[in-house]
Amino acid sequence: MIITCPACDTRYTLADSAVGPQGRKVRCAQCGHMWWQSPQDDSVLHPDAVTEFHPVPPPSSKTPSSKKKETAKPPAEPGARRRALVGWGAFMAVLLAIAAAGYFGRATVVRLWPPAALFYETVGLPVEPPGTGLQLQNVRSEQKAEDGKTALLVEGQIVNTSETLRTVPTLRVTALGADRQPLRNWTVEPVPPQILPGEIATFRDVQADAAGVLEVMITFDGGR
């Protein structure tokens, strides 16, 4: 049988024989209220006895099977796992390519951004300045008339004074005017691009309309 506390409406379940034909006192375990419970069968219990019951737990709204469905995680799809692996592989390939470019092209990096030289030196990869182991010789410049205009001829040699094969960098020519003020500059590609110890590379360049040029300055640019 199921009885209900008249004070707090808490419901209890107990055997039909627990109350007897004369009824008996019962106490609510939830709020402590006591009342006389009428009998519902012919069982006999002492009328002065007090029985304490515990509340009936409300039925669960979820079955074990539904709870298991909530917590269970769907298995990862093989296609999604493959896509993730391919993505990580591509990311690592990009990082390796950047590192390789920074290592093998460090001379170009330093030329474009000179402060990078300090970083390379710190990590034990010093970058040689353009023209290291090379020397300019027999350099001359001459102005001459061509088609009614003054042209500028610049030529010379580059000798490898080191003991190893050297790449000959691009030369930068700067035209200077009065008070050694730069008028313009341009680059010249020597040939051949690489020379062995003791070998010589040459360069020659003619610039039209060289009016106002009083001097030229030639430096290793390193842009090759």
MARNUVO-98122 format. One record per residue: x, y negated, z negated of N, C-alpha, C, O in turn; residue in three letters. Coordinates in steps of 0.2 Angstrom, whole numbers, m for minus. Each point is the difference from the previous one (the first is absolute). Layout:
REM MARNUVO-98122
NODE      nu      nv      nw     cau     cav     caw      cu      cv      cw      ou      ov      ow   res
NODE       X       Y       Z       X       Y       Z       X       Y       Z       X       Y       Z   ALA
...
***
This chain:
REM MARNUVO-98122
NODE      nu      nv      nw     cau     cav     caw      cu      cv      cw      ou      ov      ow   res
NODE       4       6       0      m4      m6       0       4      m6       0       6       0      m2   MET
NODE      m8      m6       4       3      m6       1      m4      m5      m5      m6      m1       1   ILE
NODE      10      m2      m5      m3      m6      m5       3      m6       2       6       0       2   ILE
NODE     m10      m6      m4       3      m6       1       0      m5      m6      m5       1      m4   THR
NODE      10      m4       2       1      m4      m6      m5      m6       1       0      m4       5   CYS
NODE      m5       3      m9      m5      m6       0       4      m7       0      m3      m5       1   PRO
NODE       9       5      m4       3      m6      m1       4      m3       6       0      m5       2   ALA
NODE       4      10       0       5      m2       6      m1       4       6       3      m1       5   CYS
NODE      m8       5      m4      m2       4       6       5       5       2       0       2       6   ASP
NODE       5       0     m10       5       5       1      m4       6       1      m3       2      m5   THR
NODE       5       2      10      m4       7       1       5       5      m3       6       0       1   ARG
NODE      m9       6      m4       4       5      m2      m4       7       2      m6       0       1   TYR
NODE      11       5       0      m3       6       2       2       5      m6       5       0      m3   THR
NODE     m10       5       1       1       5      m5      m5       5       1      m4       0       4   LEU
NODE       6       6      m7      m4       6       1      m7      m1      m3      m1      m4      m5   ALA
NODE      m4       7       8      m7      m1      m2      m1       2      m7      m5      m2      m3   ASP
NODE       9       7       1      m1       3      m7       3      m5      m6       0       2      m5   SER
NODE       3      m8       7       4      m4      m4      m5      m4      m5       2      m2      m5   ALA
NODE      m8       1       7      m4      m4      m4      m6       4      m4      m2      m2      m5   VAL
NODE       0       7       7      m5       4      m4      m7      m2       0      m1      m6       2   GLY
NODE      m4       9      m5      m7      m1       1      m2      m6      m5      m5      m4       2   PRO
NODE       9       2      m7      m2      m6      m4       4      m6       2      m1      m5      m3   GLN
NODE       6       5       7       4      m5       2       5      m1      m5       1       3      m5   GLY
NODE       4      m8       7       5      m1      m5       3      m7       2      m1      m3       5   ARG
NODE       5       0     m10       4      m6       0       6       1       5       3       5       0   LYS
NODE      m2     m10       4       6       0       5       3      m7       0      m3      m5      m2   VAL
NODE       9       5       3       4      m7       0       3      m1       7       4       5       2   ARG
NODE      m4     m11       1       3      m1       6       8      m1      m1       2      m4      m4   CYS
NODE       2       8       8       7      m1      m1       2      m7       3       6      m2      m1   ALA
NODE     m10      m1       5       2      m6       4      m1      m6      m5       5      m4       0   GLN
NODE     m10       3      m3      m2      m6      m4      m1       1      m7       0      m4      m4   CYS
NODE      m1      11       2      m1       2      m7      m7       0      m2      m1       1      m6   GLY
NODE      m3      m3      10      m8       0      m2      m2       7      m2       2       5       4   HIS
NODE      m6      m5      m9      m3       7      m2      m8       0       1      m3      m5      m1   MET
NODE       0      10       4      m7       1       1      m2       7      m1       4       4       0   TRP
NODE     m11      m3      m1      m3       6       0      m2       3       7      m4      m3       3   TRP
NODE       7       9      m1      m1       2       6      m5       6       0       1       4      m4   GLN
NODE      m7      m5       7      m5       5       0       2       7       4       5      m1       4   SER
NODE      m8       6      m7       2       7       3      m3       1       7      m5      m3       2   PRO
NODE       8       7       2      m2       2       6      m1       8       1      m2       2       5   GLN
NODE       4       2     m11      m1       7       0      m1       2      m7      m1      m4      m4   ASP
NODE       1      11       3      m2       2      m7       7       2      m4      m1       4      m4   ASP
NODE       7      m6       6       5       1      m4       0      m4      m7      m3      m5       0   SER
NODE       6       8      m5      m1      m3      m7       7      m2      m2       5       4       0   VAL
NODE      m4     m11      m2       6      m2      m3      m2      m4      m6      m6      m2      m1   LEU
NODE      10       1      m4      m2      m3      m6      m1      m7       1       4      m4       4   HIS
NODE     m10       1      m6      m2      m7       1       5      m5      m2       0      m6       3   PRO
NODE       4       7      m8       4      m5      m3       7       0       4       4      m5      m1   ASP
NODE      m3      10       5       7       0       4       0      m6       5      m5      m2       3   ALA
NODE      11      m1      m2       1      m5       5       5       3       5       5       2      m1   VAL
NODE      m8      m3       7       5       3       6       2      m6       4      m4      m5       2   THR
NODE      11       5      m1       3      m6       4       1       3       7       3       5       1   GLU
NODE      m5      m8       4       1       2       7       5      m5       4       1      m6      m2   PHE
NODE       2       9       7       4      m5       4      m3      m1       7      m4       4       2   HIS
NODE       5     m10       0      m3      m2       6       1       4       6       6       3       1   PRO
NODE     m11      m2       4       1       4       6       4      m5       5      m3      m5       1   VAL
NODE       9       7       1       3      m4       5      m4      m1       7      m3       5       2   PRO
NODE       3     m11       1      m4      m1       6       3       4       5       6       1       1   PRO
NODE     m10       2       4       3       4       5       4      m4       5      m1      m6       1   PRO
NODE       7       9       1       5      m4       4      m3      m1       7      m4       5       3   SER
NODE       5     m11       0      m3      m1       6       5       3       6      m2       0       6   SER
NODE       8       2      m8       4       3       5       2       7      m1       1       2      m6   LYS
NODE      m2       2      10       2       7       0       7       1       0       4      m4       3   THR
NODE      m1       9      m5       8       2       1       2      m1       7       5      m2       1   PRO
NODE      m9       5       3       2       0       7       0      m7       3       5      m1       4   SER
NODE     m10      m3      m6       1      m7       3       6      m4      m3       3      m4       3   SER
NODE      m2       5     m10       6      m3      m3       7       2       4       4      m4       1   LYS
NODE      m4      10       1       6       3       3       1      m3       7       5      m2       2   LYS
NODE     m11       0       1       0      m3       7       2      m7      m1       4      m3       5   LYS
NODE      m5       0     m11       2      m7       0       8      m1      m1       3      m4       3   GLU
NODE      m1       9      m7       8      m1      m2       4       3       5       6      m2       1   THR
NODE      m9       6       3       5       4       5       1      m5       6      m4      m4       2   ALA
NODE      11       4       0       2      m5       5       0       4       7       3       6       0   LYS
NODE      m5      m9       5       0       3       7       7       1       2       5      m4      m1   PRO
NODE      m3      10       4       7       1       2       2      m5       5      m4      m2       4   PRO
NODE      10       0      m4       3      m4       5       0       3       7       2       6       1   ALA
NODE      m4     m10       4       0       2       7       7       1       3       4      m5      m2   GLU
NODE      m3      10       5       7       1       3       2      m5       5       5      m2       0   PRO
NODE     m10      m1       3       1      m6       5       2      m6      m4       5      m3       3   GLY
NODE      m8       2      m8       2      m6      m4       7       0      m3       4      m4       0   ALA
NODE      m2      10      m2       6       2      m3       6      m1       5       5      m3      m1   ARG
NODE      m7       5       7       5       0       6       1      m8       2       6      m2       1   ARG
NODE     m12      m1      m1       1      m8       2       4      m3      m6       4      m5       2   ARG
NODE      m5       7      m8       4      m4      m5       8       2       1       4      m5      m1   ALA
NODE      m3      11       2       7       2       1       3      m4       6       6      m2       0   LEU
NODE     m10       2       6       3      m4       6       1      m7      m2       5      m3       2   VAL
NODE     m10       0      m6       1      m7      m2       7      m1      m4       3      m5       1   GLY
NODE      m2       9      m6       6      m1      m4       6       2       4       5      m4       0   TRP
NODE      m5       8       5       6       1       4       1      m6       5       6      m1       1   GLY
NODE     m11      m2       1       1      m6       5       3      m5      m5       4      m4       3   ALA
NODE      m7       3      m9       3      m5      m4       7       1      m2       4      m5       1   PHE
NODE      m2      11      m2       7       1      m2       5      m1       7       5      m2      m1   MET
NODE      m8       4       6       4      m1       7       1      m8       1       6      m2       2   ALA
NODE     m11      m2      m4       1      m7       1       5      m3      m5       5      m4       2   VAL
NODE      m5       7      m8       5      m2      m5       7       2       2       5      m4       0   LEU
NODE      m4      10       3       7       2       2       2      m4       6       6      m2       1   LEU
NODE     m11       0       4       2      m4       6       3      m7      m3       4      m2       3   ALA
NODE      m8      m1      m7       2      m6      m3       7       0      m3       4      m4       1   ILE
NODE      m3       9      m5       7       1      m3       5       1       5       6      m3      m1   ALA
NODE      m7       7       6       5       1       5       1      m6       4       6      m2       1   ALA
NODE     m11      m2       0       1      m6       4       4      m5      m4       5      m4       2   ALA
NODE      m6       4      m9       4      m5      m4       7       2      m1       4      m4      m1   GLY
NODE      m3      11       2       7       2      m1       4      m1       6       5      m3       0   TYR
NODE      m7       6       6       3       0       6       0      m7       3       5      m2       4   PHE
NODE     m10      m2      m5       0      m7       3       1      m5      m5      m2      m6       0   GLY
NODE       6       7      m5       2      m5      m6       3      m6       3       0      m5      m3   ARG
NODE       4       6       8       4      m6       3      m5      m5       3       1      m6      m1   ALA
NODE      m6       9       4      m5      m5       3      m4      m3      m5      m2      m6       0   THR
NODE       0      10      m6      m4      m3      m5       4      m5      m3      m3      m6      m2   VAL
NODE       9       6       1       4      m5      m4       1      m6       5       0      m6      m2   VAL
NODE       0       7       8       1      m5       5      m7      m4       0       1      m7       0   ARG
NODE      m6      10       0      m7      m4       0      m1      m3      m7      m4      m5      m1   LEU
NODE       6       9      m4      m1      m3      m7       6       1      m4       1       5      m4   TRP
NODE       4     m10       4       6       1      m4       0       2      m7       4       4      m2   PRO
NODE      m9      m6      m2       0       2      m7       0       8      m1       1       2      m5   PRO
NODE      m3       1      10      m1       8       0       7       3      m1       1       5      m2   ALA
NODE       5      m9       4       6       3      m1       2       1      m7       3       5      m2   ALA
NODE      m6      m9      m3       2       1      m7      m4       7      m2       3       3      m4   LEU
NODE      m9      m2       6      m3       6      m2       4       6       3       1       5      m4   PHE
NODE       1      m5      10       4       6       3       6       1      m4       2       6      m1   TYR
NODE       2     m11      m1       6       0      m3      m1       3      m7       4       4      m3   GLU
NODE     m10      m6       0      m2       3      m7      m1       7       0       2       4      m5   THR
NODE      m5      m1      10      m1       7       1       5       4       3       0       6       1   VAL
NODE       6      m9       0       6       3       3       0       1       7       3       4       3   GLY
NODE      m7      m8       1       0       0       7       2      m7       3      m4      m3       3   LEU
NODE      10       1      m5       2      m7       3       0      m1       7       1       5       4   PRO
NODE      m4     m10      m1       0      m2       7       5      m4       2       1      m6      m3   VAL
NODE       3       8       8       6      m4       3      m3      m6       4      m5       1       3   GLU
NODE       8      m7      m4      m2      m6       4       1       2       7       4       4       2   PRO
NODE      m8      m7       3       1       1       7       7      m2       2       2      m5      m2   PRO
NODE       1       9       6       6      m2       3       6       3      m5       6      m1       2   GLY
NODE      m8       5      m7       6       3      m4       4       4       4      m2       4       4   THR
NODE       9      m5      m4       5       4       3       1      m2       7       3       3       4   GLY
NODE      m7      m9      m2       1      m3       7       3      m7       0      m1      m3      m5   LEU
NODE       4       1      10       3      m6       0      m1      m4       7       1       4       5   GLN
NODE      m3     m10      m5      m1      m4       6       7      m2       3       4      m2      m5   LEU
NODE      m3       2      11       7      m2       3      m1      m3       7      m5       2       3   GLN
NODE       9      m6      m1       0      m3       7      m7      m3       1      m2       0       6   ASN
NODE      m1      m4     m11      m6      m3       1       1      m7       3       4      m4      m2   VAL
NODE      m8       3       8       0      m7       3      m6      m2       2      m5       4       2   ARG
NODE       4     m11      m2      m7      m3       3       2      m5       5       5      m3      m1   SER
NODE      m9       2       6       2      m4       6      m6      m3       3      m5       4       1   GLU
NODE       5     m10       0      m6      m4       4       2       0       7       6      m2       2   GLN
NODE     m11       3       2       2      m1       7      m7      m2       4      m5       2      m3   LYS
NODE       6      m5       8      m6      m2       4      m3       6       5       4       3       3   ALA
NODE     m11      m2      m4      m3       5       4      m7      m3       2      m4      m2      m4   GLU
NODE       3       1      11      m6      m3       3      m1      m7      m3      m6      m1      m1   ASP
NODE      11      m3       0      m1      m6      m2      m1      m1      m7      m2      m6      m3   GLY
NODE       2      11      m1      m1       0      m8       7       3      m3       4       4       3   LYS
NODE      m4      m6      m9       6       3      m4      m2       6      m3      m4       1      m4   THR
NODE       8       4       5      m1       7      m3       5       2      m5       6      m3       1   ALA
NODE      m7       7      m5       5       2      m6       2       7       1      m5       4       0   LEU
NODE      11      m3       1       2       7       0       4       2      m7       4      m4      m2   LEU
NODE      m6      10       0       2       2      m7       3       7       2      m4       5       2   VAL
NODE      10      m3      m4       2       7       1       6       1      m5       2      m4      m3   GLU
NODE      m1      11       2       5       2      m5       0       7      m1      m3       4       4   GLY
NODE       7      m1      m9       1       7      m1      m1       1      m7       0      m4      m5   GLN
NODE      m2      11       3       0       2      m6       4       7      m1      m1       4       4   ILE
NODE       5      m4      m9       5       5      m1      m2       4      m6      m1      m3      m5   VAL
NODE       1      10       5      m1       4      m6       7       0      m4       4       4       3   ASN
NODE      m4      m7      m8       6       0      m4       0       5      m6       5       1      m4   THR
NODE     m10       3       4      m1       5      m5       2       7       2       3       1       5   SER
NODE      m4       4      m9       3       7       2      m6       5       1       1       6       1   GLU
NODE      m7      m9       0      m6       4       2      m4      m3       6       1      m6       2   THR
NODE      m5      10       1      m4      m3       5      m5      m5      m3      m3       1      m5   LEU
NODE       2      m6       9      m4      m6      m2      m5      m2       5       1       0       6   ARG
NODE      m7      m2      m8      m5      m2       4       1      m8       1       1      m3      m5   THR
NODE      m1       1      11       1      m7       1      m7      m4      m1      m4       1       4   VAL
NODE       4      m6      m9      m7      m3       0      m1      m5       5       5      m3       3   PRO
NODE     m11       0      m3      m2      m5       4       4      m7      m2       1       0      m6   THR
NODE       1      m4      10       3      m6      m1      m5      m6       0      m4       0       4   LEU
NODE       5      m4      m9      m5      m6       0       5      m6       2       5      m2      m3   ARG
NODE      m7      m2       8       3      m6       2      m4      m6      m1      m6      m1       1   VAL
NODE       9      m4      m5      m3      m6      m2       4      m6       3       6      m1       0   THR
NODE     m10      m3       4       3      m6       4      m1      m6      m5      m5      m1      m3   ALA
NODE      11      m2       2       0      m6      m4       1      m6       4       4       0       5   LEU
NODE      m7      m5      m8       1      m7       4       4      m5      m5       4       2      m3   GLY
NODE      m6      m8       4       4      m5      m4      m1       1      m8      m6       2      m2   ALA
NODE      11      m3      m1       0       1      m8      m1       7      m1      m3       2      m6   ASP
NODE       4       3      10      m1       7      m1      m7       2      m1      m1       5      m4   ARG
NODE      m4      m9       6      m7       2      m1      m2       5       5       1       0       6   GLN
NODE      m4       6      m8      m2       5       4      m5      m3       5      m5      m3      m2   PRO
NODE       6       5       9      m5      m2       5      m5       6       2      m6      m1       0   LEU
NODE       9       7       0      m4       6       1       5       6       0       6      m1      m1   ARG
NODE      m9       7       0       4       6       0      m4       6       3      m6      m1       2   ASN
NODE      10       6       0      m2       5       4       4       6      m2       5       0      m3   TRP
NODE      m7       6       6       4       6      m2       3       3       7      m2      m1       5   THR
NODE       8       5      m6       4       3       5       1       7      m2       2       1      m5   VAL
NODE      m3       4      10       1       7      m1       7       2       3       1       0       6   GLU
NODE       4       1     m11       7       3       3      m1       7       3      m5       3      m1   PRO
NODE      10      m2       5       0       7       3       7       3      m1       5      m4       1   VAL
NODE      m4      10      m2      m5       5      m2      m3      m1      m7       3      m4      m4   PRO
NODE      m8       8       2      m3      m1      m6       3       3      m6      m1      m2      m6   PRO
NODE       6       7       7       4       3      m5       7       0       3       1       2       6   GLN
NODE       4      m3     m11       7       1       2       4       4      m5      m2      m1      m6   ILE
NODE       7       5       8       4       3      m4       6      m4      m3       0      m6       2   LEU
NODE       3       8      m7       6      m4      m3       5      m2       6       2       4       4   PRO
NODE      m1     m11      m4       4      m3       5      m3      m2       6       3      m3       4   GLY
NODE      m9       6      m2      m3      m2       6      m3      m7       0      m1      m3      m6   GLU
NODE      m1       0      12      m2      m6       0      m7      m1       4      m1       4       5   ILE
NODE      m4      m8      m8      m6      m1       4       0      m7       2       4      m4      m3   ALA
NODE      m7       2       9       0      m7       2      m7      m3       1      m5       4      m1   THR
NODE       5     m10       1      m7      m4       1       1      m6       4       6      m3       0   PHE
NODE     m11       2       4       0      m6       4      m7      m3       1      m4       4       2   ARG
NODE       3     m10      m2      m7      m3       1       1      m7       2       4      m4      m1   ASP
NODE      m9       2       6       0      m6       3      m7      m3      m2      m5       3       1   VAL
NODE       5      m9      m4      m6      m4      m2      m1      m6       5       5      m4       0   GLN
NODE     m10       3       3      m1      m6       4      m2      m6      m4      m2       1      m6   ALA
NODE       3      m7       8      m2      m6      m3       3       0      m7      m3       0      m5   ASP
NODE      10      m1       5       3       0      m6       2      m8      m2       5      m1      m3   ALA
NODE      m8      m3       6       1      m7      m2       0      m2      m7      m4       2      m4   ALA
NODE       9      m5       1       0      m2      m7       4       5      m4       1      m1      m6   GLY
NODE       1       7       9       3       5      m4       7      m2      m1       4       0       5   VAL
NODE      m1      m1     m11       7      m1      m1       4       6      m3       6       0       1   LEU
NODE     m10       4      m4       4       6      m3      m5       6       0      m6      m1      m1   GLU
NODE       9       7       1      m4       6      m2       2       4      m6       6       0      m1   VAL
NODE     m10       3      m2       2       4      m6      m3       7       1      m6       1       2   MET
NODE      10       4      m2      m2       7       1       1       4      m6       5       0      m3   ILE
NODE     m10       4       1       0       4      m6      m3       7       2      m4       1       5   THR
NODE       5       4      m9      m3       7       0      m7      m1      m2      m1      m2      m6   PHE
NODE      m4       4      10      m7      m1      m3      m3       7      m2      m4       0      m5   ASP
NODE       7       5       7      m3       7      m3      m6       2       3      m3       4      m3   GLY
NODE       0      m7       8      m7       2       3       0       6       4      m5       1       3   GLY
NODE      11       2      m1      m1       5       5      m3       6      m4      m1       5       4   ARG
***
